[in-house]
Amino acid sequence: MADLINARFILGISPGNEEISTALGLPVAKIDDPSLITADVVVVVASAKTGIDPNLVAQWNTFRELYVPTIVAIVDFEDGDVDFEDMSAIVGKMLEPVLTPYLVLHADDGEPTALINLEDQMITDYSSKSSAKIPSDLEHRELILEFKEELHNALIEGGWDQFSAGLIIPAIPLILKNKLGVAEIKHFLNLIPTRS
């Protein structure tokens, strides 16, 4: 019964769904699962390589009428032609516009190794076994200024309470091999109060 009361699911088809499910501690569901009616929050998987589950796209409008708080986890962007920002824009066209509270930072070899938080401009470095928070430098802050202002403007009305109400959707990059994005997705999951 507790699973129905505090229902949290992963939606979407990805080769890594089982690993994503384990990393986030959430079961996988299909868009037509009746349990979604009682869901507290869902994580939609969008792959930069394989796209978004066609069934999810077809039933998106009906699902969104439930105003279930939703997070989009963007995967498979690290070595493809489509990067995180491009995939966020694609999600915006296929489903609905999303907000990006973090941007991906790359090492010199092009490997995605860090996230910069657009609100506090802190960098979380995932290049070693344990992540580390470090302040951004002036160059980073100049590069993200436009994205930071866009996020700020979207949050003026009601902050992240709009997410909890199912009105806005954050898109978070996710790479399981270095855990980039796992803590960030869990942060948003924790914004939704559990019912008991």
HUDA-V93386 format. One record per residue. SS is DSSP state (helix for helix, strand for strand, loop for the rest). Layout:
SS + SS
This chain:
loop + helix + helix + helix + helix + loop + strand + strand + strand + strand + strand + loop + loop + loop + loop + loop + helix + helix + helix + helix + helix + helix + helix + helix + loop + loop + strand + strand + strand + loop + loop + loop + loop + helix + helix + helix + helix + helix + strand + strand + strand + strand + strand + strand + strand + strand + strand + loop + loop + loop + strand + loop + loop + helix + helix + helix + helix + helix + helix + helix + helix + helix + helix + helix + loop + loop + loop + loop + strand + strand + strand + strand + strand + strand + strand + loop + loop + loop + loop + loop + loop + loop + loop + helix + helix + helix + helix + helix + helix + helix + helix + helix + helix + helix + loop + loop + loop + loop + strand + loop + loop + strand + strand + strand + strand + strand + loop + loop + loop + loop + loop + strand + strand + strand + strand + strand + strand + loop + loop + loop + loop + strand + strand + strand + strand + loop + loop + loop + loop + loop + loop + strand + strand + strand + strand + loop + loop + helix + helix + helix + helix + helix + helix + helix + helix + helix + helix + helix + helix + helix + helix + helix + helix + helix + helix + loop + loop + loop + loop + loop + helix + helix + helix + helix + loop + loop + loop + loop + loop + strand + strand + strand + strand + loop + strand + loop + loop + loop + loop + strand + loop + helix + helix + helix + helix + helix + helix + helix + helix + helix + loop + loop + loop + loop + loop + loop
